[in-house]
Amino acid sequence: MKWIKIRRNRKINQYGSSRKIFSQLLLPYNPTPEDLIRTVLHELTVKKGQVLYDLGCGDGRVLRIAAEEFGLHAVGYEIDTTRIQVCRETLRSLPLKIQKKIRIFEQDLFTADLNKADLVYIYGLPDVFPYLVHVIQTCQPDTILILVLYEPGETVKREMGIVIERKISIRNASWFAYIAKKMEKENSGAATGI
Ligand SMILES: C[S@@+](CC[C@H](N)C(=O)[O-])C[C@H]1O[C@@H](n2cnc3c(N)ncnc32)[C@H](O)[C@@H]1O
């Protein structure tokens, strides 16, 4: 099955290091099981008031669980019109005080600025990761990245400037997430141009 379709409206460099790229990268919708979302946020011992971004937020379940059950502020980017409608319905069904913790952007995730993110949730294919380099560069050094199901290859990890710190799994490891952080600058291939 072909999972992604990439359409670029202008030429970009190898991994699109410019933040001005507006690529349309279409992942088919596939939701994360709610028990994985809960297990990950529980095991990361997230703190109330922290900010989680979900890049490609689908029906908004990650945002809802983060805000409603863990007291996080949650920001979602979603490009699919149908999904964003479902996501808005999810939001409207929540108590007002929870709604206030959630923001949804009908916007290309490749334009996201993650400067204020404590946690970034990404459920995307490995093919997507190289195009996320410029987005990850906007994270703070201590931002936690949650990569669902797929681990980037070694070269891409170096380009993204991240290291995988642990793997959290559920249901006999049939569902899992890699927990990553940005590399210290001196060890980063991206930063040193390796
Ligand atoms: C695998 S689903 C994950 C949904 C949700 N994060 C979850 O874990 O339940 C990926 C989502 O990314 C969205 N998506 C794909 N390309 C996107 C883009 N360029 N910008 C924003 N959202 C995008 C899709 O519409 C889809 O809803």
PDBQT file of the ligand as one rigid body, heavy atoms in Angstrom, charges set to zero:
ROOT
HETATM    1  C1  LIG A 201      -1.474   8.587  11.172  1.00  0.00    +0.000 C 
HETATM    2  S1  LIG A 201      -2.675   9.910  11.409  1.00  0.00    +0.000 S 
HETATM    3  C2  LIG A 201      -2.399  10.313  13.134  1.00  0.00    +0.000 C 
HETATM    4  C3  LIG A 201      -3.577  11.005  13.792  1.00  0.00    +0.000 C 
HETATM    5  C4  LIG A 201      -3.391  11.338  15.284  1.00  0.00    +0.000 C 
HETATM    6  N1  LIG A 201      -2.149  12.049  15.522  1.00  0.00    +0.000 N 
HETATM    7  C5  LIG A 201      -3.388  10.096  16.131  1.00  0.00    +0.000 C 
HETATM    8  O1  LIG A 201      -2.293   9.658  16.510  1.00  0.00    +0.000 OA
HETATM    9  O2  LIG A 201      -4.472   9.548  16.404  1.00  0.00    +0.000 OA
HETATM   10  C6  LIG A 201      -1.820  11.242  10.548  1.00  0.00    +0.000 C 
HETATM   11  C7  LIG A 201      -2.659  12.502  10.413  1.00  0.00    +0.000 C 
HETATM   12  O3  LIG A 201      -1.818  13.509   9.815  1.00  0.00    +0.000 OA
HETATM   13  C8  LIG A 201      -2.609  14.302   8.956  1.00  0.00    +0.000 C 
HETATM   14  N2  LIG A 201      -1.685  14.953   7.997  1.00  0.00    +0.000 N 
HETATM   15  C9  LIG A 201      -1.045  14.413   6.939  1.00  0.00    +0.000 A 
HETATM   16  N3  LIG A 201      -0.278  15.302   6.306  1.00  0.00    +0.000 NA
HETATM   17  C10 LIG A 201      -0.424  16.473   6.992  1.00  0.00    +0.000 A 
HETATM   18  C11 LIG A 201       0.122  17.767   6.826  1.00  0.00    +0.000 A 
HETATM   19  N4  LIG A 201       0.982  18.045   5.832  1.00  0.00    +0.000 N 
HETATM   20  N5  LIG A 201      -0.222  18.733   7.714  1.00  0.00    +0.000 NA
HETATM   21  C12 LIG A 201      -1.108  18.452   8.718  1.00  0.00    +0.000 A 
HETATM   22  N6  LIG A 201      -1.671  17.242   8.911  1.00  0.00    +0.000 NA
HETATM   23  C13 LIG A 201      -1.333  16.254   8.070  1.00  0.00    +0.000 A 
HETATM   24  C14 LIG A 201      -3.565  13.298   8.332  1.00  0.00    +0.000 C 
HETATM   25  O4  LIG A 201      -4.707  13.920   7.775  1.00  0.00    +0.000 OA
HETATM   26  C15 LIG A 201      -3.876  12.389   9.523  1.00  0.00    +0.000 C 
HETATM   27  O5  LIG A 201      -5.026  12.820  10.209  1.00  0.00    +0.000 OA
ENDROOT
TORSDOF 0
